[in-house]
Amino acid sequence: MLLSIAHTLAYDGAITADMMRGTPAPLMKFAEISIPTLVLAGGESAEWMQKAAKAISEIIPASRFEILPHQTHMVNSAVLAPVLRAFFLN
């Protein structure tokens, strides 16, 4: 699986370059999002990932934050599907 996405690694650096330099994350840009937004984090993901997702959700006016128990950054689709379904039907 990782081999199939290897060609995208160059984009990771381009997208995250400013934050990887140690400058503060430009979180306020997320305040412009005006539609309902579901922000998810895996309960087994790295703590910094969970904190980042929570911080983003606190800035987006119409967001809902949810931790998916027993999931990492690679979420099982059987766990994700009902969460997405509930969000979109609400």
PDB file of N, CA, C and O in Angstrom:
ATOM      1  N   MET A   1       0.815  -1.188   0.000  1.00  0.00           N
ATOM      2  CA  MET A   1       0.000   0.000   0.000  1.00  0.00           C
ATOM      3  C   MET A   1       0.861   1.255   0.000  1.00  0.00           C
ATOM      4  O   MET A   1       0.592   2.179  -0.768  1.00  0.00           O
ATOM      5  N   LEU A   2       1.886   1.312   0.839  1.00  0.00           N
ATOM      6  CA  LEU A   2       2.723   2.503   0.891  1.00  0.00           C
ATOM      7  C   LEU A   2       3.448   2.752  -0.419  1.00  0.00           C
ATOM      8  O   LEU A   2       3.651   3.901  -0.810  1.00  0.00           O
ATOM      9  N   LEU A   3       3.836   1.695  -1.091  1.00  0.00           N
ATOM     10  CA  LEU A   3       4.508   1.855  -2.376  1.00  0.00           C
ATOM     11  C   LEU A   3       3.587   2.542  -3.381  1.00  0.00           C
ATOM     12  O   LEU A   3       4.044   3.333  -4.206  1.00  0.00           O
ATOM     13  N   SER A   4       2.312   2.246  -3.312  1.00  0.00           N
ATOM     14  CA  SER A   4       1.368   2.824  -4.269  1.00  0.00           C
ATOM     15  C   SER A   4       1.163   4.321  -4.068  1.00  0.00           C
ATOM     16  O   SER A   4       0.714   5.005  -4.987  1.00  0.00           O
ATOM     17  N   ILE A   5       1.483   4.847  -2.882  1.00  0.00           N
ATOM     18  CA  ILE A   5       1.323   6.285  -2.656  1.00  0.00           C
ATOM     19  C   ILE A   5       2.665   7.014  -2.517  1.00  0.00           C
ATOM     20  O   ILE A   5       2.700   8.200  -2.188  1.00  0.00           O
ATOM     21  N   ALA A   6       3.751   6.308  -2.766  1.00  0.00           N
ATOM     22  CA  ALA A   6       5.084   6.895  -2.612  1.00  0.00           C
ATOM     23  C   ALA A   6       5.261   8.161  -3.438  1.00  0.00           C
ATOM     24  O   ALA A   6       5.934   9.094  -2.999  1.00  0.00           O
ATOM     25  N   HIS A   7       4.674   8.207  -4.612  1.00  0.00           N
ATOM     26  CA  HIS A   7       4.834   9.380  -5.483  1.00  0.00           C
ATOM     27  C   HIS A   7       4.193  10.639  -4.898  1.00  0.00           C
ATOM     28  O   HIS A   7       4.455  11.740  -5.384  1.00  0.00           O
ATOM     29  N   THR A   8       3.364  10.501  -3.872  1.00  0.00           N
ATOM     30  CA  THR A   8       2.704  11.665  -3.271  1.00  0.00           C
ATOM     31  C   THR A   8       3.505  12.267  -2.120  1.00  0.00           C
ATOM     32  O   THR A   8       3.138  13.329  -1.617  1.00  0.00           O
ATOM     33  N   LEU A   9       4.581  11.625  -1.692  1.00  0.00           N
ATOM     34  CA  LEU A   9       5.347  12.109  -0.548  1.00  0.00           C
ATOM     35  C   LEU A   9       5.894  13.512  -0.747  1.00  0.00           C
ATOM     36  O   LEU A   9       5.997  14.271   0.217  1.00  0.00           O
ATOM     37  N   ALA A  10       6.240  13.867  -1.949  1.00  0.00           N
ATOM     38  CA  ALA A  10       6.750  15.215  -2.211  1.00  0.00           C
ATOM     39  C   ALA A  10       5.716  16.272  -1.851  1.00  0.00           C
ATOM     40  O   ALA A  10       6.070  17.366  -1.412  1.00  0.00           O
ATOM     41  N   TYR A  11       4.458  15.956  -2.032  1.00  0.00           N
ATOM     42  CA  TYR A  11       3.398  16.918  -1.721  1.00  0.00           C
ATOM     43  C   TYR A  11       3.245  17.114  -0.214  1.00  0.00           C
ATOM     44  O   TYR A  11       2.874  18.201   0.231  1.00  0.00           O
ATOM     45  N   ASP A  12       3.521  16.089   0.566  1.00  0.00           N
ATOM     46  CA  ASP A  12       3.420  16.220   2.022  1.00  0.00           C
ATOM     47  C   ASP A  12       4.301  17.358   2.521  1.00  0.00           C
ATOM     48  O   ASP A  12       3.860  18.195   3.308  1.00  0.00           O
ATOM     49  N   GLY A  13       5.529  17.383   2.067  1.00  0.00           N
ATOM     50  CA  GLY A  13       6.441  18.445   2.472  1.00  0.00           C
ATOM     51  C   GLY A  13       5.997  19.810   1.996  1.00  0.00           C
ATOM     52  O   GLY A  13       6.109  20.791   2.730  1.00  0.00           O
ATOM     53  N   ALA A  14       5.497  19.884   0.781  1.00  0.00           N
ATOM     54  CA  ALA A  14       5.036  21.165   0.237  1.00  0.00           C
ATOM     55  C   ALA A  14       3.861  21.710   1.042  1.00  0.00           C
ATOM     56  O   ALA A  14       3.778  22.913   1.288  1.00  0.00           O
ATOM     57  N   ILE A  15       2.973  20.844   1.441  1.00  0.00           N
ATOM     58  CA  ILE A  15       1.779  21.270   2.175  1.00  0.00           C
ATOM     59  C   ILE A  15       2.109  21.635   3.621  1.00  0.00           C
ATOM     60  O   ILE A  15       1.536  22.580   4.164  1.00  0.00           O
ATOM     61  N   THR A  16       3.013  20.909   4.241  1.00  0.00           N
ATOM     62  CA  THR A  16       3.287  21.104   5.668  1.00  0.00           C
ATOM     63  C   THR A  16       4.582  21.860   5.948  1.00  0.00           C
ATOM     64  O   THR A  16       4.994  21.953   7.104  1.00  0.00           O
ATOM     65  N   ALA A  17       5.227  22.398   4.927  1.00  0.00           N
ATOM     66  CA  ALA A  17       6.542  23.023   5.088  1.00  0.00           C
ATOM     67  C   ALA A  17       6.566  24.094   6.172  1.00  0.00           C
ATOM     68  O   ALA A  17       7.456  24.086   7.023  1.00  0.00           O
ATOM     69  N   ASP A  18       5.610  25.011   6.157  1.00  0.00           N
ATOM     70  CA  ASP A  18       5.624  26.084   7.154  1.00  0.00           C
ATOM     71  C   ASP A  18       5.518  25.541   8.574  1.00  0.00           C
ATOM     72  O   ASP A  18       6.229  25.995   9.470  1.00  0.00           O
ATOM     73  N   MET A  19       4.645  24.586   8.778  1.00  0.00           N
ATOM     74  CA  MET A  19       4.467  24.028  10.121  1.00  0.00           C
ATOM     75  C   MET A  19       5.671  23.199  10.541  1.00  0.00           C
ATOM     76  O   MET A  19       5.990  23.133  11.728  1.00  0.00           O
ATOM     77  N   MET A  20       6.340  22.569   9.591  1.00  0.00           N
ATOM     78  CA  MET A  20       7.499  21.741   9.917  1.00  0.00           C
ATOM     79  C   MET A  20       8.719  22.593  10.254  1.00  0.00           C
ATOM     80  O   MET A  20       9.692  22.089  10.814  1.00  0.00           O
ATOM     81  N   ARG A  21       8.672  23.880   9.918  1.00  0.00           N
ATOM     82  CA  ARG A  21       9.769  24.788  10.259  1.00  0.00           C
ATOM     83  C   ARG A  21       9.679  25.251  11.706  1.00  0.00           C
ATOM     84  O   ARG A  21      10.590  25.911  12.207  1.00  0.00           O
ATOM     85  N   GLY A  22       8.593  24.911  12.375  1.00  0.00           N
ATOM     86  CA  GLY A  22       8.428  25.323  13.762  1.00  0.00           C
ATOM     87  C   GLY A  22       7.594  26.576  13.926  1.00  0.00           C
ATOM     88  O   GLY A  22       7.403  27.046  15.048  1.00  0.00           O
ATOM     89  N   THR A  23       7.091  27.127  12.830  1.00  0.00           N
ATOM     90  CA  THR A  23       6.226  28.294  12.952  1.00  0.00           C
ATOM     91  C   THR A  23       4.847  27.829  13.403  1.00  0.00           C
ATOM     92  O   THR A  23       4.460  26.689  13.143  1.00  0.00           O
ATOM     93  N   PRO A  24       4.108  28.702  14.075  1.00  0.00           N
ATOM     94  CA  PRO A  24       2.776  28.284  14.540  1.00  0.00           C
ATOM     95  C   PRO A  24       1.873  27.865  13.383  1.00  0.00           C
ATOM     96  O   PRO A  24       1.934  28.428  12.290  1.00  0.00           O
ATOM     97  N   ALA A  25       1.055  26.888  13.642  1.00  0.00           N
ATOM     98  CA  ALA A  25       0.109  26.417  12.626  1.00  0.00           C
ATOM     99  C   ALA A  25      -0.902  27.518  12.324  1.00  0.00           C
ATOM    100  O   ALA A  25      -1.396  28.174  13.242  1.00  0.00           O
ATOM    101  N   PRO A  26      -1.211  27.725  11.058  1.00  0.00           N
ATOM    102  CA  PRO A  26      -2.162  28.780  10.675  1.00  0.00           C
ATOM    103  C   PRO A  26      -3.610  28.317  10.869  1.00  0.00           C
ATOM    104  O   PRO A  26      -4.380  28.224   9.912  1.00  0.00           O
ATOM    105  N   LEU A  27      -3.958  28.033  12.108  1.00  0.00           N
ATOM    106  CA  LEU A  27      -5.263  27.448  12.386  1.00  0.00           C
ATOM    107  C   LEU A  27      -6.428  28.375  12.072  1.00  0.00           C
ATOM    108  O   LEU A  27      -7.517  27.900  11.751  1.00  0.00           O
ATOM    109  N   MET A  28      -6.228  29.676  12.154  1.00  0.00           N
ATOM    110  CA  MET A  28      -7.348  30.592  11.958  1.00  0.00           C
ATOM    111  C   MET A  28      -7.921  30.518  10.546  1.00  0.00           C
ATOM    112  O   MET A  28      -9.047  30.961  10.320  1.00  0.00           O
ATOM    113  N   LYS A  29      -7.180  29.976   9.606  1.00  0.00           N
ATOM    114  CA  LYS A  29      -7.744  29.826   8.263  1.00  0.00           C
ATOM    115  C   LYS A  29      -8.954  28.891   8.281  1.00  0.00           C
ATOM    116  O   LYS A  29      -9.816  28.979   7.407  1.00  0.00           O
ATOM    117  N   PHE A  30      -9.022  27.998   9.270  1.00  0.00           N
ATOM    118  CA  PHE A  30     -10.154  27.084   9.368  1.00  0.00           C
ATOM    119  C   PHE A  30     -11.423  27.784   9.851  1.00  0.00           C
ATOM    120  O   PHE A  30     -12.519  27.249   9.681  1.00  0.00           O
ATOM    121  N   ALA A  31     -11.296  28.961  10.446  1.00  0.00           N
ATOM    122  CA  ALA A  31     -12.465  29.709  10.928  1.00  0.00           C
ATOM    123  C   ALA A  31     -13.359  30.153   9.775  1.00  0.00           C
ATOM    124  O   ALA A  31     -14.526  30.482   9.990  1.00  0.00           O
ATOM    125  N   GLU A  32     -12.833  30.165   8.576  1.00  0.00           N
ATOM    126  CA  GLU A  32     -13.606  30.571   7.400  1.00  0.00           C
ATOM    127  C   GLU A  32     -14.557  29.478   6.918  1.00  0.00           C
ATOM    128  O   GLU A  32     -15.431  29.747   6.094  1.00  0.00           O
ATOM    129  N   ILE A  33     -14.406  28.276   7.404  1.00  0.00           N
ATOM    130  CA  ILE A  33     -15.278  27.174   6.979  1.00  0.00           C
ATOM    131  C   ILE A  33     -16.657  27.394   7.592  1.00  0.00           C
ATOM    132  O   ILE A  33     -16.795  27.498   8.811  1.00  0.00           O
ATOM    133  N   SER A  34     -17.668  27.465   6.742  1.00  0.00           N
ATOM    134  CA  SER A  34     -19.006  27.803   7.239  1.00  0.00           C
ATOM    135  C   SER A  34     -20.019  26.666   7.111  1.00  0.00           C
ATOM    136  O   SER A  34     -21.192  26.847   7.437  1.00  0.00           O
ATOM    137  N   ILE A  35     -19.593  25.526   6.654  1.00  0.00           N
ATOM    138  CA  ILE A  35     -20.520  24.398   6.511  1.00  0.00           C
ATOM    139  C   ILE A  35     -20.287  23.405   7.650  1.00  0.00           C
ATOM    140  O   ILE A  35     -19.202  23.382   8.232  1.00  0.00           O
ATOM    141  N   PRO A  36     -21.281  22.593   7.975  1.00  0.00           N
ATOM    142  CA  PRO A  36     -21.070  21.585   9.015  1.00  0.00           C
ATOM    143  C   PRO A  36     -19.873  20.696   8.660  1.00  0.00           C
ATOM    144  O   PRO A  36     -19.747  20.211   7.536  1.00  0.00           O
ATOM    145  N   THR A  37     -19.018  20.502   9.634  1.00  0.00           N
ATOM    146  CA  THR A  37     -17.765  19.781   9.403  1.00  0.00           C
ATOM    147  C   THR A  37     -17.558  18.741  10.494  1.00  0.00           C
ATOM    148  O   THR A  37     -17.677  19.039  11.683  1.00  0.00           O
ATOM    149  N   LEU A  38     -17.253  17.539  10.083  1.00  0.00           N
ATOM    150  CA  LEU A  38     -16.949  16.464  11.023  1.00  0.00           C
ATOM    151  C   LEU A  38     -15.436  16.313  11.088  1.00  0.00           C
ATOM    152  O   LEU A  38     -14.787  16.055  10.074  1.00  0.00           O
ATOM    153  N   VAL A  39     -14.885  16.473  12.271  1.00  0.00           N
ATOM    154  CA  VAL A  39     -13.443  16.335  12.478  1.00  0.00           C
ATOM    155  C   VAL A  39     -13.232  15.077  13.314  1.00  0.00           C
ATOM    156  O   VAL A  39     -13.761  14.957  14.419  1.00  0.00           O
ATOM    157  N   LEU A  40     -12.463  14.153  12.783  1.00  0.00           N
ATOM    158  CA  LEU A  40     -12.268  12.860  13.435  1.00  0.00           C
ATOM    159  C   LEU A  40     -10.810  12.637  13.815  1.00  0.00           C
ATOM    160  O   LEU A  40      -9.893  13.165  13.185  1.00  0.00           O
ATOM    161  N   ALA A  41     -10.626  11.847  14.853  1.00  0.00           N
ATOM    162  CA  ALA A  41      -9.289  11.400  15.242  1.00  0.00           C
ATOM    163  C   ALA A  41      -9.412   9.966  15.734  1.00  0.00           C
ATOM    164  O   ALA A  41     -10.402   9.592  16.363  1.00  0.00           O
ATOM    165  N   GLY A  42      -8.405   9.181  15.443  1.00  0.00           N
ATOM    166  CA  GLY A  42      -8.372   7.813  15.947  1.00  0.00           C
ATOM    167  C   GLY A  42      -7.915   7.800  17.393  1.00  0.00           C
ATOM    168  O   GLY A  42      -6.945   8.470  17.747  1.00  0.00           O
ATOM    169  N   GLY A  43      -8.599   7.050  18.218  1.00  0.00           N
ATOM    170  CA  GLY A  43      -8.246   6.964  19.625  1.00  0.00           C
ATOM    171  C   GLY A  43      -6.875   6.360  19.876  1.00  0.00           C
ATOM    172  O   GLY A  43      -6.290   6.565  20.939  1.00  0.00           O
ATOM    173  N   GLU A  44      -6.359   5.618  18.905  1.00  0.00           N
ATOM    174  CA  GLU A  44      -5.028   5.026  19.014  1.00  0.00           C
ATOM    175  C   GLU A  44      -3.991   5.791  18.188  1.00  0.00           C
ATOM    176  O   GLU A  44      -2.836   5.375  18.091  1.00  0.00           O
ATOM    177  N   SER A  45      -4.410   6.908  17.596  1.00  0.00           N
ATOM    178  CA  SER A  45      -3.468   7.748  16.844  1.00  0.00           C
ATOM    179  C   SER A  45      -2.552   8.465  17.826  1.00  0.00           C
ATOM    180  O   SER A  45      -2.825   8.527  19.024  1.00  0.00           O
ATOM    181  N   ALA A  46      -1.473   9.000  17.298  1.00  0.00           N
ATOM    182  CA  ALA A  46      -0.540   9.758  18.128  1.00  0.00           C
ATOM    183  C   ALA A  46      -1.279  10.901  18.824  1.00  0.00           C
ATOM    184  O   ALA A  46      -2.202  11.492  18.263  1.00  0.00           O
ATOM    185  N   GLU A  47      -0.865  11.199  20.035  1.00  0.00           N
ATOM    186  CA  GLU A  47      -1.531  12.245  20.821  1.00  0.00           C
ATOM    187  C   GLU A  47      -1.542  13.581  20.086  1.00  0.00           C
ATOM    188  O   GLU A  47      -2.527  14.316  20.152  1.00  0.00           O
ATOM    189  N   TRP A  48      -0.452  13.902  19.387  1.00  0.00           N
ATOM    190  CA  TRP A  48      -0.406  15.188  18.691  1.00  0.00           C
ATOM    191  C   TRP A  48      -1.449  15.248  17.581  1.00  0.00           C
ATOM    192  O   TRP A  48      -1.979  16.320  17.290  1.00  0.00           O
ATOM    193  N   MET A  49      -1.749  14.111  16.958  1.00  0.00           N
ATOM    194  CA  MET A  49      -2.785  14.092  15.919  1.00  0.00           C
ATOM    195  C   MET A  49      -4.161  14.359  16.527  1.00  0.00           C
ATOM    196  O   MET A  49      -4.961  15.106  15.964  1.00  0.00           O
ATOM    197  N   GLN A  50      -4.427  13.751  17.666  1.00  0.00           N
ATOM    198  CA  GLN A  50      -5.705  13.968  18.338  1.00  0.00           C
ATOM    199  C   GLN A  50      -5.849  15.420  18.783  1.00  0.00           C
ATOM    200  O   GLN A  50      -6.913  16.021  18.630  1.00  0.00           O
ATOM    201  N   LYS A  51      -4.774  15.980  19.334  1.00  0.00           N
ATOM    202  CA  LYS A  51      -4.813  17.373  19.786  1.00  0.00           C
ATOM    203  C   LYS A  51      -4.982  18.330  18.612  1.00  0.00           C
ATOM    204  O   LYS A  51      -5.697  19.326  18.719  1.00  0.00           O
ATOM    205  N   ALA A  52      -4.333  18.034  17.506  1.00  0.00           N
ATOM    206  CA  ALA A  52      -4.462  18.889  16.319  1.00  0.00           C
ATOM    207  C   ALA A  52      -5.886  18.864  15.788  1.00  0.00           C
ATOM    208  O   ALA A  52      -6.442  19.907  15.447  1.00  0.00           O
ATOM    209  N   ALA A  53      -6.475  17.684  15.717  1.00  0.00           N
ATOM    210  CA  ALA A  53      -7.854  17.573  15.239  1.00  0.00           C
ATOM    211  C   ALA A  53      -8.802  18.318  16.168  1.00  0.00           C
ATOM    212  O   ALA A  53      -9.714  19.002  15.703  1.00  0.00           O
ATOM    213  N   LYS A  54      -8.598  18.194  17.465  1.00  0.00           N
ATOM    214  CA  LYS A  54      -9.439  18.889  18.446  1.00  0.00           C
ATOM    215  C   LYS A  54      -9.288  20.400  18.293  1.00  0.00           C
ATOM    216  O   LYS A  54     -10.282  21.125  18.322  1.00  0.00           O
ATOM    217  N   ALA A  55      -8.055  20.880  18.131  1.00  0.00           N
ATOM    218  CA  ALA A  55      -7.816  22.319  17.976  1.00  0.00           C
ATOM    219  C   ALA A  55      -8.507  22.859  16.729  1.00  0.00           C
ATOM    220  O   ALA A  55      -9.096  23.939  16.757  1.00  0.00           O
ATOM    221  N   ILE A  56      -8.435  22.115  15.652  1.00  0.00           N
ATOM    222  CA  ILE A  56      -9.097  22.535  14.415  1.00  0.00           C
ATOM    223  C   ILE A  56     -10.609  22.570  14.616  1.00  0.00           C
ATOM    224  O   ILE A  56     -11.274  23.502  14.165  1.00  0.00           O
ATOM    225  N   SER A  57     -11.144  21.576  15.279  1.00  0.00           N
ATOM    226  CA  SER A  57     -12.599  21.529  15.483  1.00  0.00           C
ATOM    227  C   SER A  57     -13.082  22.689  16.348  1.00  0.00           C
ATOM    228  O   SER A  57     -14.214  23.147  16.189  1.00  0.00           O
ATOM    229  N   GLU A  58     -12.251  23.163  17.249  1.00  0.00           N
ATOM    230  CA  GLU A  58     -12.643  24.282  18.109  1.00  0.00           C
ATOM    231  C   GLU A  58     -12.663  25.602  17.355  1.00  0.00           C
ATOM    232  O   GLU A  58     -13.270  26.567  17.819  1.00  0.00           O
ATOM    233  N   ILE A  59     -12.017  25.659  16.216  1.00  0.00           N
ATOM    234  CA  ILE A  59     -11.972  26.885  15.418  1.00  0.00           C
ATOM    235  C   ILE A  59     -13.078  26.916  14.371  1.00  0.00           C
ATOM    236  O   ILE A  59     -13.600  27.985  14.055  1.00  0.00           O
ATOM    237  N   ILE A  60     -13.435  25.769  13.834  1.00  0.00           N
ATOM    238  CA  ILE A  60     -14.483  25.707  12.806  1.00  0.00           C
ATOM    239  C   ILE A  60     -15.834  25.910  13.497  1.00  0.00           C
ATOM    240  O   ILE A  60     -16.206  25.131  14.374  1.00  0.00           O
ATOM    241  N   PRO A  61     -16.570  26.960  13.101  1.00  0.00           N
ATOM    242  CA  PRO A  61     -17.820  27.288  13.795  1.00  0.00           C
ATOM    243  C   PRO A  61     -18.843  26.151  13.857  1.00  0.00           C
ATOM    244  O   PRO A  61     -19.435  25.926  14.913  1.00  0.00           O
ATOM    245  N   ALA A  62     -19.060  25.447  12.784  1.00  0.00           N
ATOM    246  CA  ALA A  62     -20.109  24.416  12.752  1.00  0.00           C
ATOM    247  C   ALA A  62     -19.496  23.022  12.706  1.00  0.00           C
ATOM    248  O   ALA A  62     -19.872  22.191  11.880  1.00  0.00           O
ATOM    249  N   SER A  63     -18.546  22.781  13.607  1.00  0.00           N
ATOM    250  CA  SER A  63     -17.880  21.478  13.555  1.00  0.00           C
ATOM    251  C   SER A  63     -18.312  20.579  14.701  1.00  0.00           C
ATOM    252  O   SER A  63     -18.825  21.023  15.728  1.00  0.00           O
ATOM    253  N   ARG A  64     -18.081  19.309  14.476  1.00  0.00           N
ATOM    254  CA  ARG A  64     -18.287  18.299  15.517  1.00  0.00           C
ATOM    255  C   ARG A  64     -17.017  17.463  15.566  1.00  0.00           C
ATOM    256  O   ARG A  64     -16.534  16.994  14.535  1.00  0.00           O
ATOM    257  N   PHE A  65     -16.482  17.281  16.753  1.00  0.00           N
ATOM    258  CA  PHE A  65     -15.262  16.504  16.945  1.00  0.00           C
ATOM    259  C   PHE A  65     -15.617  15.156  17.551  1.00  0.00           C
ATOM    260  O   PHE A  65     -16.427  15.064  18.473  1.00  0.00           O
ATOM    261  N   GLU A  66     -15.007  14.134  17.023  1.00  0.00           N
ATOM    262  CA  GLU A  66     -15.272  12.790  17.540  1.00  0.00           C
ATOM    263  C   GLU A  66     -13.993  11.961  17.477  1.00  0.00           C
ATOM    264  O   GLU A  66     -13.261  11.992  16.488  1.00  0.00           O
ATOM    265  N   ILE A  67     -13.745  11.230  18.537  1.00  0.00           N
ATOM    266  CA  ILE A  67     -12.626  10.287  18.558  1.00  0.00           C
ATOM    267  C   ILE A  67     -13.183   8.903  18.255  1.00  0.00           C
ATOM    268  O   ILE A  67     -14.166   8.472  18.857  1.00  0.00           O
ATOM    269  N   LEU A  68     -12.555   8.224  17.330  1.00  0.00           N
ATOM    270  CA  LEU A  68     -12.957   6.866  16.969  1.00  0.00           C
ATOM    271  C   LEU A  68     -12.145   5.886  17.820  1.00  0.00           C
ATOM    272  O   LEU A  68     -10.953   5.697  17.576  1.00  0.00           O
ATOM    273  N   PRO A  69     -12.782   5.262  18.815  1.00  0.00           N
ATOM    274  CA  PRO A  69     -12.058   4.364  19.715  1.00  0.00           C
ATOM    275  C   PRO A  69     -11.377   3.213  18.965  1.00  0.00           C
ATOM    276  O   PRO A  69     -11.901   2.681  17.986  1.00  0.00           O
ATOM    277  N   HIS A  70     -10.217   2.859  19.452  1.00  0.00           N
ATOM    278  CA  HIS A  70      -9.454   1.707  18.946  1.00  0.00           C
ATOM    279  C   HIS A  70      -9.026   1.861  17.484  1.00  0.00           C
ATOM    280  O   HIS A  70      -8.715   0.870  16.824  1.00  0.00           O
ATOM    281  N   GLN A  71      -9.008   3.098  16.974  1.00  0.00           N
ATOM    282  CA  GLN A  71      -8.599   3.325  15.586  1.00  0.00           C
ATOM    283  C   GLN A  71      -7.308   4.133  15.562  1.00  0.00           C
ATOM    284  O   GLN A  71      -7.042   4.931  16.461  1.00  0.00           O
ATOM    285  N   THR A  72      -6.522   3.916  14.533  1.00  0.00           N
ATOM    286  CA  THR A  72      -5.323   4.715  14.303  1.00  0.00           C
ATOM    287  C   THR A  72      -5.647   5.711  13.197  1.00  0.00           C
ATOM    288  O   THR A  72      -6.815   5.957  12.895  1.00  0.00           O
ATOM    289  N   HIS A  73      -4.612   6.280  12.599  1.00  0.00           N
ATOM    290  CA  HIS A  73      -4.800   7.183  11.459  1.00  0.00           C
ATOM    291  C   HIS A  73      -5.385   6.419  10.269  1.00  0.00           C
ATOM    292  O   HIS A  73      -6.022   7.011   9.398  1.00  0.00           O
ATOM    293  N   MET A  74      -5.169   5.128  10.238  1.00  0.00           N
ATOM    294  CA  MET A  74      -5.716   4.270   9.182  1.00  0.00           C
ATOM    295  C   MET A  74      -7.001   3.634   9.712  1.00  0.00           C
ATOM    296  O   MET A  74      -6.981   2.523  10.241  1.00  0.00           O
ATOM    297  N   VAL A  75      -8.105   4.343   9.566  1.00  0.00           N
ATOM    298  CA  VAL A  75      -9.383   3.942  10.163  1.00  0.00           C
ATOM    299  C   VAL A  75     -10.013   2.792   9.384  1.00  0.00           C
ATOM    300  O   VAL A  75     -10.010   2.782   8.153  1.00  0.00           O
ATOM    301  N   ASN A  76     -10.549   1.833  10.115  1.00  0.00           N
ATOM    302  CA  ASN A  76     -11.278   0.718   9.525  1.00  0.00           C
ATOM    303  C   ASN A  76     -12.581   1.253   8.939  1.00  0.00           C
ATOM    304  O   ASN A  76     -13.328   1.948   9.627  1.00  0.00           O
ATOM    305  N   SER A  77     -12.855   0.942   7.694  1.00  0.00           N
ATOM    306  CA  SER A  77     -14.052   1.465   7.025  1.00  0.00           C
ATOM    307  C   SER A  77     -15.341   1.016   7.708  1.00  0.00           C
ATOM    308  O   SER A  77     -16.342   1.730   7.660  1.00  0.00           O
ATOM    309  N   ALA A  78     -15.331  -0.141   8.334  1.00  0.00           N
ATOM    310  CA  ALA A  78     -16.522  -0.614   9.047  1.00  0.00           C
ATOM    311  C   ALA A  78     -16.812   0.245  10.277  1.00  0.00           C
ATOM    312  O   ALA A  78     -17.961   0.338  10.709  1.00  0.00           O
ATOM    313  N   VAL A  79     -15.794   0.863  10.835  1.00  0.00           N
ATOM    314  CA  VAL A  79     -15.963   1.772  11.971  1.00  0.00           C
ATOM    315  C   VAL A  79     -16.349   3.162  11.468  1.00  0.00           C
ATOM    316  O   VAL A  79     -17.185   3.838  12.067  1.00  0.00           O
ATOM    317  N   LEU A  80     -15.742   3.571  10.384  1.00  0.00           N
ATOM    318  CA  LEU A  80     -15.965   4.911   9.844  1.00  0.00           C
ATOM    319  C   LEU A  80     -17.345   5.086   9.214  1.00  0.00           C
ATOM    320  O   LEU A  80     -17.974   6.130   9.387  1.00  0.00           O
ATOM    321  N   ALA A  81     -17.812   4.096   8.500  1.00  0.00           N
ATOM    322  CA  ALA A  81     -19.065   4.217   7.740  1.00  0.00           C
ATOM    323  C   ALA A  81     -20.257   4.656   8.586  1.00  0.00           C
ATOM    324  O   ALA A  81     -20.955   5.585   8.181  1.00  0.00           O
ATOM    325  N   PRO A  82     -20.529   4.042   9.737  1.00  0.00           N
ATOM    326  CA  PRO A  82     -21.696   4.484  10.502  1.00  0.00           C
ATOM    327  C   PRO A  82     -21.552   5.903  11.067  1.00  0.00           C
ATOM    328  O   PRO A  82     -22.544   6.611  11.236  1.00  0.00           O
ATOM    329  N   VAL A  83     -20.334   6.304  11.354  1.00  0.00           N
ATOM    330  CA  VAL A  83     -20.098   7.660  11.854  1.00  0.00           C
ATOM    331  C   VAL A  83     -20.397   8.673  10.752  1.00  0.00           C
ATOM    332  O   VAL A  83     -21.050   9.688  10.994  1.00  0.00           O
ATOM    333  N   LEU A  84     -19.918   8.393   9.548  1.00  0.00           N
ATOM    334  CA  LEU A  84     -20.194   9.278   8.416  1.00  0.00           C
ATOM    335  C   LEU A  84     -21.678   9.293   8.080  1.00  0.00           C
ATOM    336  O   LEU A  84     -22.246  10.348   7.795  1.00  0.00           O
ATOM    337  N   ARG A  85     -22.292   8.145   8.113  1.00  0.00           N
ATOM    338  CA  ARG A  85     -23.723   8.056   7.802  1.00  0.00           C
ATOM    339  C   ARG A  85     -24.531   8.918   8.766  1.00  0.00           C
ATOM    340  O   ARG A  85     -25.397   9.683   8.342  1.00  0.00           O
ATOM    341  N   ALA A  86     -24.253   8.797  10.049  1.00  0.00           N
ATOM    342  CA  ALA A  86     -24.968   9.580  11.059  1.00  0.00           C
ATOM    343  C   ALA A  86     -24.743  11.074  10.853  1.00  0.00           C
ATOM    344  O   ALA A  86     -25.671  11.871  10.991  1.00  0.00           O
ATOM    345  N   PHE A  87     -23.517  11.450  10.525  1.00  0.00           N
ATOM    346  CA  PHE A  87     -23.208  12.867  10.302  1.00  0.00           C
ATOM    347  C   PHE A  87     -23.978  13.409   9.102  1.00  0.00           C
ATOM    348  O   PHE A  87     -24.587  14.476   9.185  1.00  0.00           O
ATOM    349  N   PHE A  88     -23.955  12.684   7.994  1.00  0.00           N
ATOM    350  CA  PHE A  88     -24.609  13.176   6.784  1.00  0.00           C
ATOM    351  C   PHE A  88     -26.130  13.135   6.867  1.00  0.00           C
ATOM    352  O   PHE A  88     -26.801  13.917   6.193  1.00  0.00           O
ATOM    353  N   LEU A  89     -26.680  12.253   7.669  1.00  0.00           N
ATOM    354  CA  LEU A  89     -28.136  12.181   7.810  1.00  0.00           C
ATOM    355  C   LEU A  89     -28.678  13.150   8.856  1.00  0.00           C
ATOM    356  O   LEU A  89     -29.886  13.377   8.930  1.00  0.00           O
ATOM    357  N   ASN A  90     -27.805  13.709   9.646  1.00  0.00           N
ATOM    358  CA  ASN A  90     -28.222  14.625  10.702  1.00  0.00           C
ATOM    359  C   ASN A  90     -28.489  16.009  10.174  1.00  0.00           C
ATOM    360  O   ASN A  90     -28.850  16.903  10.939  1.00  0.00           O
TER     361      ASN A  90
END
